[in-house]
Amino acid sequence: MKRLLLATALIAAPVLAPPCFAQGAADAPKIDPARLSAHIKVLSSDAFEGRGPATAGETKAVGYIIGQMKAIGLTPAGDVGKDGKRVWTQNVPLGKFEIEGPVSAGVTVGGQKEAWTQGDQIAVRAAMTNVDAVSIKDAPIVFVGYGVKAPERNWDDFKGMDLKGKILVVLINDPDFETGVGDFGGKAMTYYGRWTYKYEEAARQGAAGVLIVHETAPASYGWATVKNSNTNVMFDIVRKEPAKTHPQLEAWIQRDVAVDLFKKAGLDFDALKKQAQTRAFKPVVLNGATFSADFKVRHQVIVSHNVAGRIVGTKHPNETIIYSAHWDHLGVGTPDAKGARSYNGAIDNADGVAAILELARAFKSRPAPQRSVLFLAVTAEEKGLLGSEYYSANPLFPLATTVGDINIDALSAAGPAKDIGTSGDGKVDLQDLLVAKAKAHGRYFTPDPMPQAGHFYRSDHFPFAKRGVPAISIGSGADLVKGGKEAGMKAEEDYTENRYHQPADEWKADWDLSGQAADIGLAYEVGADLANSRAWPQWQAGSEFKALRDKTAAQRK
């Protein structure tokens, strides 16, 4: 009774009657770890070629998901066909961009030319401005600190300097990352700290290109992840004016490369980095240093696919709870030290797809809910949350009457944990509901241990959130039943360093997926309660998304 009252207080809108939650923890269907493993094994096999969008791997992945949804008994919930009936997929038009041939990149400092090797010193992304080639010759280089322009914080790293045609060197994360205090909320990353923002702001400044300085701690991942994520095929939503979002050159450089460049230009990288953490920072020109790059780009528009299956609600079919997960990964890329070229993405995110399929099976094992439940497998998350971005901009079912999105991405295979978490700790009632469910199972909630990593902006719940839809992305706990926090941290560090966005992210027969099953069970209970109630989760006071949701309040009754 206490848990029921807590949940009711958390999510009932003031104008509504208190929700009646019929589904309890005791009678919730059990998620089968063996079924999860079987899905992951198939989806992350070499036969699926890393599930790259617009490849044979996409065809196989989408086909597998549709086949499973059919077998489970879902209703097609994608685009409306010519016959007026929905199909299983939503077409997602994307720009596809790929570097053709070698990349020539480097600097001239003090009259001396220095070449940088693609994948070693620099990771250059294929230009996404619909050009056939990028040719930059001796462009001036300017250090612009964290590359942030935030009027609401009275912060401007550019100070009015004309940066048109210049190459900007920027730091990753926020100015507060090093000290943990300041105008950007301390350690927790804001959107200003994300690499996507750095590129977008550089385009607004008219810069020719951006060199983001990679450092493992503020980026929250190593150089291998940067290299593997940026030197392969790139995708973007189709834009009318892409140059307003992307500069010609988007790249990362190793920290040591930046330090050496600054030194040869007579500058102290560490000293300038400290200056960049203050509001008084001004852009610094690297005198006597220029950057050049040449490479060809092949670009085309392709159509990828989100996969959508649905259980239609019995009383309120136009109100929708979404479970989402991305089916894509990095495809086939640069071989690792063992010669492996297929980036199979077992944890990231074949296990998320397995989760939504088994959630669908769980819902189908019970009487149909009052509200509709949508199981959404989205494309191109690894290319910038593009599938969920497209859905959110072109929803199959209205966002105003979407109750919430529960996203699942990269759950742990290290066994059950005493705790549960989310990506980035959003100020939203959905998270409080999850906390209450965990408590009912004798588990506790652990806030995001790395808010500085900006996880909230890195999963498919974010495009929903930024349009006002209550949304969370569930993360496995780190306090393992076997081995405690030490074992959990060791498993997390091993995955991040040795498997994340690397060919080694593969299925293993000895995984203990009982922890995943328990986590998915909590997700089921939260969604089932909402699907059988009149409750509307809300963004809480202080959330940047609350005002957006409030604008559509009249459509939720």
N, C-alpha and C positions, 0 to 999 in steps of 0.2 A: 504493500500500500504506500509506503514511503517513497519507493521508486516511482510509482505511478504519479503521485502528487508532484514530485520533483520534475518529471518530464512534462507534466501538464503546465506547470508554472513557467517552464522554459520556453515553450513554443506556442502557446495559445495566443492568438491575436486578441487584443482587448475587446474588440467588438464581437467576437465569436463566442459561442458556448464552449465550455471546456471540452477538449477532445476525449473520446472514449477509446482507449487503447485495448483492443481485444486480444492481440497477439502477445503471449507471454514467453519468457525465456524457456519455460519448462517444456512447452509443446512445439518449439521451433524445430524445423527439420534439420537433420545433421548433414553437414557438408562432408563429402567423402574424399579424403586425401588421395586415394588411389585414382579417382576420376580426375582430380586436378593434375596429378602426375602424368596421366595418359594424354590429356590435352597438351600439356607443356611439351612432352616428348615429341609429339607430332609437329606442333607449330614451330618448335626450335630445331627441327632436324635439318640436316644439310639440304635435303630435298626442297625445302622452302626458301633456300638461298638468302637467308637473312631478312626476308619479308620487306624488301625495298618497294616503295610505291612505284607503280607503273612498270613493274617487272613481272616475270613469270611467278616470282615469289608472292606478289600481291594476288595474282589469279588463284594460286593454291590456297593462300590464307583466307581470302574472302570466300572461296568455295567451301573450305572446311567449316568456317563459322556458320555460313548459311545452312549447310548440311546438318550441323548440330542443332541450330535453332529450329529447323523443321522437325527433327527427330524429337526434340523436347516438347514441341507443340505450340510454339509461339506463332503469332500472326505477323505477316510482313508489315513493316512500318516505314519503309523508305519512300522514295519519290512516287508520285501518282503516275501510273502508266497511261497509255493512250486509251485503254479500256476503262479508265476511271478507278482502277484498283491499284493499291499500293504494291510496290515490289520490295525486295529485300534490301536494296542498296539506295544510298543517296549519292548522286554524282557530285564529285568535288573537283572542279576544274582548278588546275594548278600550273603555274609556270615551272618548268624544269630547266635547270641550268647546270652545265657541266663544262669544266675546263678541258680543252682539247690540246694535246701536245704538252710540251714542257712549260714550266713557269720560270720566267726570268725575273728575279727580284733582288734588290740590294741597295746599298747606299754609297754615296761618295762623301768622304769626310776629309777635309784638308787636302783635297786634290787626289786622294787615294780611293780607288774603287774597291768595294767589298761585296761579294755575292753572298746572298742568303739562300740556303737550300730549302725548297718546299718540303715541309714535314719535319725538318730538323730545327732550323733557326726560326722559320716562319711557317704559318699555316694560312694560306690564302684561300678564301672562298670564291667560288665561281660568281662573277658579277651577276646581279639580279636586276639589271636595268635595261634588259632587252638589247644589249649591244653584242656585236660579233667578236669584238676584241677589246682589251684594255691596254692602253699604251700611255704610261706616265713617264715623263722625261724630266729628271732633275727638279722635282717638286720640292719646295721648301718644307722643312719639318718643324712643327711647333708642338711643344709639350703643353697640354691643356688640363693637367691635373686629372680629376675624375670625370671631366667632360660633362659637367652637370649645369643645367640652367633651371633653377627652381625658385620662381618668384615668391611663392608662398613661404619660403624659408630665407628669403632675401639672399639668395646664393646664385652667383654667376661666375663660372670658371672662365668665361670667354672675354668678359669686360669690354665688349664692343669691338674687339679686334676683327679686322677683315680676314677671314679664313678661306675665302674662295680659292680653289685650286691648290690648297695646301694639304699636306699629310699631317694628321693629328696623332700624337702619341697620348694614349689615355690609360689610366689605372683602372683595374677591375674592382667592383664593389663600391661601397659608399665611403665618403670621407671619415665616417665614424669608425670604420672597421678596426683600425689599428688601436685606437684609444678606448673604444667602447662607450664614449660619451660625445655629445654634440647635437647638431641641428637635425640629424637624420635618424634619431631614435636609438642611438647606441649600436649594439652588435647586430640587431635585426636588420636585414637588408630591406631597403625600399626598392621600388621599381627603378629608381635612378642608378642602382648598383648593377642592374642586369646588363649583359652585353648587348642585348637587343636595343635597349635604350641608348647605349653609347653610339651605335650605328645610326639610329633614327635621328638623334640630336646632331650628329655630324652632318647628316644630309640637310637638315634644316639650316645649318651654318654654312652650307655651300662648299664643304671640304671635298677635296678630290678623293681622300681616303682616310682610313683609320687603322692604326696599329695598336691593338689592345695588349698591354703588357701582362703576360701570364705569370701569376704566382699561385702556388697550389693552395695555400690557406684561404686567401680571399676569394679565389675562384671556386673552391671546395672540391676540386678534382685536379688530377695531374695532367701533364702535357700529353700523355697518350690519348686521353679523352678529347683534348682540344684537337689534336691532329686527326684522329679518326672521325670526329664529328664535322670537321670543316674542310677537309681536302677531298671529299667525295662529292657525289651529285647533290645539288641543292634544290630546294623547292620553295615556292612562295605562293600565296594566293595571287590571283590575277589582278594586277593593279593598273588603273588608267595612267597614272603618272608615277612609276616606280622610283624615279630619281628623287622624289620628295621623301622617300622612306629609306632608300639605300644610296650611299655614296658609290663611286666607281669601284673603289678598292675597300674590301672588308677583310681584315686579317688580324691574327694574333702573332706576337713574337715572344720568344723566351726571355725571362727576366735578365739572364746573363747577357743576352744580345743587347737589351736596352741599356744596361749598366755600361757596357763597353762603348756603345754608341755615344752615350752622354759624356763619358770620360774623354773620348776623342774629340768631342765638341767643346771641351773645357768645362763641363758641368758635372755636378755631384748628384747622381740619381737619388740617393737616400735623402740628401738635404732637400731636394726639390719635392720629394714625396711628402716630407713633413710639412713643407710650405703649403702643399696642395690640400692638406687637412684643415686649412683655415679659410675663413671667408675672404681674407685679404689677398689670397693668391691671384696672381696675374699670369697670363700665358707667357711662356718662355720660348723664344726662337732658338733653335739649335744652329748658331751661326756657322757657316762653312759646311753645313751638312745638307744633302739633298737625297731624295728617294726616287728610284726608278723601278718600273715594272712593265712587263710585256707578257701577255698570254691571250690565247684565243678562247672564245666561249661559244658553245653550242646551246641554243635556247629554243624551246618549243612549249606549246601548251598541251598538257595531257589531262586526262580525266582519271582521277583515283576515286576511291569509294569508301564511304562510311557504311557500315552494316547495321541495320536496325530491325530488331524483333520486339514484339509487344504483347503484353497481356492486357486486354481491354477491360477497364473498370466496369463494375456492374451498376453502380449508382452515379458516379461522377467520371465518366470516361474522358472528359475534356481536361481533367486535372491529372498531371503526369509526374511521377517520380522517375528519375533517370539514374540508372547505373551505367557508368561509362568506363572504358579502358581502351588504350590504343593498341591496334594489332601490328603496327609497323615496327621495323627496326632499321638498321643501317645498311642492309643488303650485303653485297659482296664488295670488299675494298682491299686496302693494302694488306699484304700478308704480315702476320706477326712473326716472332722469332722462330716459331715452329712451322711456319709456312701456311698456317690456316688463314683463309681469306673470307670465309663466311661468318658474318657477325650475326649469330643466331638469336641473341636476345631472349634467353630462356627466362631469366628473372625479369628483365626489362624488354618486353612486357607480355611474354606469352603467359606468365602466371596471372596477369590481370585479365586477359581474355578468358583463361580457364575459370577465373573467379566469376565473371558475369554469366558465363554459360551455366555454371553450377548454381548460381543464384537464381537463374531462370528456372532450372530444374526444381529448386526448392519451392519457388512460388507456384509452379505448376502442380506440385504435390499437395497443395492446399486449395480450398475453395477460392475462386477468383476474387481478388480484392475489390473494394469499392471504387478506388481510383485506378487509373491505368499505370502500368509499370513498363518503362522502355529500357531495353537492354541495347546499349549503343557501343559498337566497336568502331573507333575512329581511326582515320589514316593520318600519316605525316606529323605525328607528335614530335618525332625526332628532328623534324625540319622547322620547328617553331610553333607547335600546337595548332597546326593548320587545319586538321580535320575538325577539331572541336571549335576552332575559330569560325570555320565555314558553317558548321551546324548552328552555332550561336547567332551568326548573322543571317542565316537562312533556315530558321527552325522548322522541323517537320511538324511540331506541335507548339502552340504559342508559349513564349517564355513567361508571360504574365501569369499563366496558370500552370507553370511548371513548379511543382512544390519544392524541388531541390535536386541537385546533382550530387551523387555519391560516386566519386571516382576512385579507381583502384589501379595502382601503378607500382610494380616492383616490391611485392611482399617478400618477407624473409623465408628462406628455406632451412633455417637453422634450428627449427623446433619451436615449441610453444613458449610464450613469454608471459610474465606476470603483468606486463603493462601493454598499452596500446598508444598510438600517436597519430598525428596528422601532419600534413605538409604545411608548415608555416603558421599554424595556430590562428586561423581566421576568427574574427569576432562574430560568430554566427551560432545560432541555436542548434544547428545540426551537430556541431562539435559537442555541445553540452549533452545532447541526446546520446551520442556515442559514449561519452564519459559515464553517463548513468547506466547504460547497458553493460559497460565493462565492469562497473562496480557491482552490478547484480550477479556477475560471474566471478566475483572475488578478484578482479583485476583493477588496476589503477591507470590513470592517464599520465603520460610523461610529455610535457611541452617539448616542442621541437628543440633538440639539443644544439642545433646549428642554425639559429634564425638568420645568421649572417650569410648563409648559403642561398637565401632567397627561394627556398623550396616552394613557397606559396605561388610563385610566378612561373613555376617550371613543370606544372602538370595540367592535365586537360580540364580540371575544374575551373581554372582561371578565366578562360574566355566566357564561361557562364557567370562567374562572379562579377567580372567587370561590366556585365550588363544587368546586374542586380539580382540574379538568381542565387539563392542560398546554395553554397557549394563547398564541399570539402574533398580532400584526397586522403584516404586512410593509409597509414603507415604502420608496419609491424613494430612491436615493442623491442627494446634492447636488453631488458632484464630477464634473461632466459631462465626457465624453470630448471634447466640443467646448466649450471655454471654461472648463473647470475649475470650481473652487468659486465663483468670482465669478459666472459665468453661472448656476450652479445656484441660488445665493442670490437672484440677481435674478429668476429664474423663480418661485421660491417666494414671494418678497415680492410679486411682481405678482399671483400667484394669490390669496394671502391677502387682499390689499388690494382687488383689483378684481373678483374672481370668486367667492370662497368664500361660499356661501349668498347669492348674488346672481344675478339673471337672466343675467349675462354668463358664467356657467359653462355654456358651450355647446360643441358639437362643432365642430371646425375641420378642414378638408380638408388643411391643411398641417402638421398635427401629425407629429412623429416618434415613432411608437409602438414603435420597435425596442427602446427602453429598457424599456418595459412588458413587451414579449415576453421580454426577458432576465430580468427580475425574476420573472415568472410561471414561467419555466423553472426557476429555482431552487426555487420553491415546489413545482413538480412533482417535482423530484428528491428533496427532503426527504420528501414524502408517499409517493412510490413506494418509496423505501428502507424506510420504516416499514411500508408495506402488504405488503412481502415479507420481513418479519423477525419475530422474536419480541421485539423491543425495546419497552420501555415508557419513554417519556421521563418525567423526574421534575422536580418543583420542587426547586430546590437549597436548601442550608442558608441560613437567613435569610429565606426567602420566607414571607410570611404565609399562603400557600395550601398549603404542604407538609403540614401536619398534617391538613388536610381530605382530601387525596389519600391519605395514609398509612392513614387509617381504612378504606379500601376495598381495601387491598392484597391481601387474601385472595381477592378476586374476579378477580384478574389472575394467570393462571398460564401 
